Amino acid sequence: MFAGFMNYVDVRVNTIDSLLRRSAARTPNTIAVRFADRDWTYAQLDAAVTRTAARLAALDLEPGARVAAFGVNSDAYLIGFLGTVRAGLVHVPINFALKAGELTYLLDDSGASLVLVDPALRPTLDEVVGDVPVIPLRDADDSLLTSASSGAVPTLDVAVAPTDLAQLLYTSGTTSAPKGAMMTHQALVHEYVSSVIGLDFTADDAPLIAMPLYHSAGMHVFMLPYLSIGATVSLIEKPDVAEALRLIEERRIGSLFLAPTVWVPLANHPDLDTRDLSSLKKAQYGASIMPVTVLNRLRERYPDIGFYNCFGQSEIGPLATILRPEEHADRPASCGRPAFFVETRIVDGNGDDVPIGESGEICYRSPQLCSGYWNKPEATAEAFVDGWFHSGDLVTSDDQGYITVVDRIKDVINTGGVLVASREVEDAVYLHPAVAEVAVIGTPDEKWIEAVTAVVVLKDGESVSDADLIAFVKERIAPFKVPKSVAFVDELPRNQSGKLLKRELRANT
């Protein structure tokens, strides 16, 4: 018996919870998590998780009941996740930027029996929560953080199997309503191993996590894999560039993951001239496509940092492929090769393998994959065909197995009967020095059916006309790919993980 546990299904069990227990046994006095002015050793974190699991178990929820989490990054949010899975319940992370209607959909679809919420978000939750019980995560006398922080460590009589559901990871909903990918303990543990191996994690990396923990990348590619190997993780509430740069210098941060939409302003931030970033050796990007022109500027400015491209999707935990630092020079546009536990195929519309160099849909076979979509058997059957998961991503592969993303299949533009990949057009637009961000979409057109349209955000203080920008692009790509029109906007719609919401652009452009 260890850390207040009475009962396990099998002495060979391997769950998310067992990873934390093993780290706490190996290095109990090592700091596991640093957030705000609080530090948690592995022993303290393990005890806090047990107290939280006991509090949740006392609510007499059914095994496998869903516990929604509606909050920004904090130590309380992490403890809430770990306590939920230790109690044999299913965690449902919710984007903290969602509004009432969107929040209602996720609570109803998941059938949540309990909500863990940040007090600052409570007014939004109160609009829709109904009779579902609510526990504040922090900043309240009855908060989860308060009960987790002190007191006796109770004994739990909870049996959790590797095949039990640990989380419903809702897809970002960039092209349709979100679907809850059913992630088991064993699927996520396999994904953690792929992350540790493929991203060269060590216990001495001193990582900083700034991206949202409700998103699968922040939690499952970085936080949990690093905790499983005994690293000290610094956590901040949001990806504040100035704060991240301060902590890199003060805490000698060695590993940093950011979405491309955060790497770009970081590269231009005035604090770079005064902050010592010499400790930073590993930089990971993902969650959306990094423009090659932007990536090359970053690599030139930070030659001593190894950049890793992390590509995948919620349904695979989410890490599927990795482009390592030494591979960037020859293939900066590639997302690399499959992770340790991932096998891939690239197929055409008939399910046949495409020749090397030709585009097709990338499909996965992996123990990291979800068990299907919650309450959506038709969508599950559509995604899992002949033993393979169909991703919806259009890619190419070279003769060494390196994969390059062409586009989401639903984002390919059919203009006059010719298919155009929006990413190729976007890369051409990004070459213009006045352009800060661009998204290319297809818009309805009587002549072309879909017209190639560029939606552009200009850099501060810069200007360019639509005609001049179109002429610039026309010099670089084939005429049929050139945008027929340009729309200038102040910002592009994105979710909190940095993914472009092209469906919103198509609806409003």
SVG drawing of the C-alpha trace seen along z (x, -y; Angstrom):
<svg xmlns="http://www.w3.org/2000/svg" viewBox="-31 -53 55 61">
<polyline fill="none" stroke="black" stroke-width="0.4" points="0.0,0.0 1.3,-3.5 0.1,-7.0 -3.3,-6.2 -4.3,-3.5 -6.0,-0.2 -6.9,1.4 -5.8,1.9 -7.1,4.0 -3.7,5.5 -0.2,5.0 0.9,4.4 -1.6,1.5 -0.3,-1.5 -2.5,-4.6 -2.0,-8.4 -2.3,-8.3 0.4,-5.7 2.9,-8.0 2.5,-10.6 2.8,-8.0 6.1,-6.7 7.6,-10.2 6.6,-11.0 8.2,-7.8 11.4,-8.4 11.9,-12.1 9.5,-13.2 11.4,-16.4 12.0,-17.6 9.7,-20.6 7.2,-19.3 5.2,-22.5 5.8,-26.2 2.8,-28.5 2.5,-32.1 4.1,-32.2 3.4,-28.4 5.8,-25.5 4.7,-21.9 7.1,-19.1 6.2,-15.7 5.2,-14.4 3.0,-17.5 1.4,-17.2 0.7,-13.5 -0.9,-14.2 -3.0,-17.1 -4.2,-14.9 -5.3,-12.1 -7.2,-14.6 -8.9,-15.9 -9.8,-12.4 -11.3,-11.7 -13.3,-14.8 -14.7,-13.9 -15.3,-10.3 -17.4,-11.5 -19.9,-13.0 -21.0,-9.5 -20.7,-10.1 -21.0,-7.0 -17.7,-5.5 -16.8,-7.2 -19.0,-10.3 -17.8,-13.3 -16.3,-16.3 -16.0,-19.4 -13.2,-21.9 -13.7,-25.5 -10.7,-27.5 -7.4,-29.1 -4.0,-27.7 -3.3,-27.2 -1.9,-24.6 -5.5,-24.1 -6.5,-23.2 -3.7,-20.6 -4.7,-19.1 -8.3,-19.0 -7.4,-17.0 -5.1,-14.5 -7.6,-14.2 -10.4,-13.5 -8.6,-10.6 -7.4,-9.2 -11.0,-9.1 -11.9,-7.0 -13.9,-9.9 -13.6,-11.4 -12.2,-14.9 -13.8,-17.2 -11.6,-20.3 -13.5,-23.3 -12.0,-26.3 -12.2,-29.2 -13.0,-31.6 -16.4,-29.9 -19.6,-31.8 -22.9,-30.6 -24.2,-28.8 -20.9,-27.0 -20.5,-26.1 -24.0,-24.7 -23.3,-22.4 -20.2,-20.9 -21.9,-20.4 -25.0,-18.8 -23.0,-16.7 -20.7,-15.3 -23.4,-14.9 -21.3,-16.5 -22.2,-15.7 -19.9,-18.3 -18.1,-21.5 -14.8,-22.7 -14.6,-26.5 -12.4,-29.5 -14.4,-32.1 -13.7,-34.7 -15.6,-32.5 -18.5,-31.7 -20.8,-34.4 -20.6,-32.8 -21.1,-29.3 -24.1,-30.4 -26.0,-31.4 -26.1,-27.8 -25.2,-25.4 -28.6,-24.6 -28.7,-22.0 -25.2,-20.6 -23.0,-20.9 -20.1,-23.4 -16.8,-23.5 -14.5,-26.6 -11.0,-25.7 -9.4,-28.4 -9.8,-31.8 -12.7,-30.6 -12.9,-29.0 -14.6,-25.9 -12.3,-25.7 -10.6,-22.6 -7.2,-24.2 -8.1,-24.8 -9.1,-21.2 -6.2,-19.9 -3.5,-21.9 -3.6,-20.5 -5.0,-17.8 -4.7,-14.1 -4.1,-12.1 -7.1,-9.7 -7.0,-6.1 -8.8,-5.6 -10.6,-2.4 -10.7,-3.2 -9.8,-0.8 -8.8,-2.4 -8.0,-0.3 -5.8,-1.3 -8.8,-0.9 -11.0,-3.3 -11.8,-6.7 -9.6,-9.4 -10.8,-12.4 -13.1,-13.6 -10.9,-15.8 -13.3,-17.9 -12.0,-18.7 -11.4,-22.4 -14.4,-22.7 -12.6,-24.6 -14.8,-23.0 -17.8,-21.6 -19.3,-21.3 -16.8,-19.9 -16.7,-16.1 -15.6,-14.5 -12.6,-12.2 -12.7,-9.4 -9.2,-9.1 -8.4,-6.2 -5.6,-6.1 -3.5,-3.7 -3.9,-5.8 -2.6,-8.9 0.2,-7.0 1.4,-5.7 1.3,-9.3 3.4,-10.5 6.1,-8.0 6.1,-9.2 6.5,-12.8 9.4,-12.0 11.2,-10.1 10.5,-12.3 11.1,-15.6 14.2,-14.6 12.7,-15.4 14.9,-15.2 14.3,-15.8 16.7,-18.8 14.9,-20.7 13.2,-23.1 10.2,-23.6 7.9,-26.6 4.2,-25.9 2.3,-28.9 -0.2,-27.5 -3.6,-26.5 -3.9,-23.2 -7.4,-22.7 -5.8,-22.0 -4.3,-18.6 -0.9,-19.9 -0.3,-21.8 -1.5,-19.0 -0.6,-15.9 2.5,-16.7 4.3,-18.8 2.8,-18.9 2.2,-15.2 5.2,-13.8 7.4,-16.1 5.9,-15.2 6.3,-11.5 10.1,-11.9 10.4,-14.1 11.1,-17.6 10.3,-20.9 7.6,-22.6 6.9,-26.3 3.3,-27.1 1.9,-30.5 -1.8,-31.5 -1.6,-32.6 1.0,-33.0 2.2,-36.5 5.3,-37.1 6.9,-39.6 6.3,-37.2 7.6,-34.2 10.8,-36.1 11.3,-37.2 10.9,-33.6 13.3,-32.2 16.0,-34.5 15.2,-34.2 14.5,-30.4 16.9,-29.3 14.1,-27.8 15.4,-25.3 12.3,-24.2 9.4,-26.3 6.3,-25.3 4.3,-28.0 1.8,-28.2 3.1,-30.0 0.8,-32.9 2.9,-33.5 6.3,-32.7 5.9,-35.5 5.3,-38.4 8.0,-36.9 10.5,-37.2 9.7,-40.9 9.3,-41.8 11.5,-44.7 12.5,-42.7 14.6,-40.4 17.3,-43.1 17.6,-42.9 16.7,-39.3 19.2,-36.5 17.8,-33.6 21.0,-31.5 19.4,-28.7 16.7,-28.0 17.8,-25.0 14.5,-23.4 11.7,-25.3 8.6,-23.5 5.8,-24.8 2.5,-23.3 -1.3,-23.5 -1.3,-25.4 0.8,-25.7 4.0,-27.8 4.7,-29.8 8.0,-28.8 9.1,-32.4 8.4,-33.1 10.1,-29.9 13.3,-30.7 13.5,-34.2 13.2,-32.6 15.9,-30.0 18.2,-32.7 17.7,-34.9 18.1,-32.0 20.7,-29.7 21.5,-27.9 17.9,-26.8 16.7,-23.5 13.2,-23.9 10.7,-21.0 7.6,-20.9 4.8,-19.0 2.0,-17.9 -1.2,-15.9 -4.7,-16.3 -6.8,-15.7 -7.9,-12.2 -4.3,-10.9 -3.5,-12.5 -2.4,-14.8 1.3,-14.1 1.5,-12.2 4.6,-13.4 7.8,-15.4 10.3,-17.3 13.5,-17.4 16.0,-20.4 18.6,-18.7 15.9,-18.1 14.8,-21.7 17.6,-22.9 16.6,-20.6 12.9,-20.4 11.6,-23.5 8.1,-23.0 7.8,-19.4 6.1,-18.2 8.5,-15.3 8.1,-11.6 5.7,-9.6 6.2,-9.5 7.3,-6.4 3.9,-4.7 2.4,-6.0 2.1,-4.3 0.8,-6.2 -0.6,-5.8 -1.5,-8.4 -4.5,-7.5 -6.7,-8.8 -10.5,-9.1 -10.8,-5.4 -8.6,-4.4 -5.7,-3.4 -2.1,-4.4 -0.9,-7.4 2.5,-7.4 5.3,-9.2 5.1,-13.0 1.4,-13.0 -1.1,-14.4 -3.6,-12.3 -5.3,-12.0 -3.0,-10.9 -4.4,-8.0 -3.1,-6.6 -2.8,-3.3 -1.6,-3.7 -2.3,-2.8 -2.5,-6.6 -5.8,-6.9 -9.1,-7.7 -11.7,-5.0 -14.2,-6.9 -16.4,-10.0 -18.6,-10.4 -22.3,-9.8 -21.5,-9.9 -21.3,-6.4 -21.8,-7.6 -18.8,-10.0 -16.8,-7.2 -17.6,-4.8 -16.7,-7.5 -13.3,-8.2 -12.3,-4.6 -12.2,-2.6 -10.5,0.7 -8.4,0.5 -7.2,-3.1 -8.2,-6.4 -8.8,-9.0 -7.5,-12.4 -9.0,-14.8 -5.5,-16.3 -4.1,-16.4 -0.4,-15.7 2.5,-14.5 5.4,-12.3 8.9,-12.0 10.9,-8.8 12.4,-9.1 9.0,-9.2 9.0,-13.0 5.4,-14.3 4.4,-17.8 0.9,-19.2 -0.9,-20.5 -4.1,-21.5 -7.1,-20.3 -9.2,-18.5 -12.2,-20.8 -9.9,-23.8 -8.8,-22.9 -10.3,-25.4 -12.0,-24.1 -11.7,-27.1 -12.9,-26.5 -12.5,-22.7 -8.9,-23.0 -7.9,-22.2 -5.7,-24.8 -4.1,-24.3 -4.6,-27.4 -1.3,-26.9 0.7,-27.3 -1.0,-30.6 -0.6,-31.7 3.2,-31.1 3.4,-33.3 1.5,-36.1 3.6,-35.9 6.7,-36.8 5.4,-40.4 7.1,-42.5 3.9,-44.3 1.9,-41.1 1.7,-40.0 -0.9,-37.2 -2.9,-35.7 -5.6,-33.1 -6.7,-32.0 -10.2,-30.6 -12.6,-29.9 -15.6,-32.2 -18.6,-31.7 -18.2,-33.0 -20.6,-32.7 -17.7,-32.1 -15.2,-30.1 -17.6,-28.4 -15.0,-29.2 -12.7,-32.2 -9.3,-32.2 -9.6,-34.9 -6.8,-36.2 -7.8,-37.6 -4.8,-39.7 -3.6,-41.4 -1.0,-44.0 1.9,-44.8 1.6,-47.9 2.5,-51.0 2.6,-49.1 0.3,-49.5 -0.2,-47.9 -3.1,-47.9 -5.0,-44.9 -3.9,-45.3 -0.2,-45.6 -0.4,-42.5 -2.1,-40.5 0.6,-41.6 3.3,-40.6 1.8,-37.1 1.3,-36.7 5.1,-36.8 5.6,-33.8 2.9,-31.2 0.8,-30.0 -2.0,-32.4 -4.9,-30.1 -3.6,-30.1 -3.4,-33.9 -6.1,-35.5 -8.9,-37.0 -9.5,-39.4 -8.0,-40.5 -9.8,-41.5 -7.9,-43.5 -8.9,-42.8 -7.6,-43.8 -7.3,-40.2 -8.0,-36.6 -10.5,-34.5 -8.7,-31.8 -9.4,-29.4 -7.3,-29.6 -4.8,-27.0 -4.0,-29.3 -5.9,-27.4 -7.5,-29.5 -11.3,-29.3 -11.6,-29.3 -15.3,-28.3 -15.9,-31.7 -14.0,-33.5 -16.0,-31.7 -19.2,-32.7 -18.3,-36.3 -16.2,-37.1"/>
</svg>
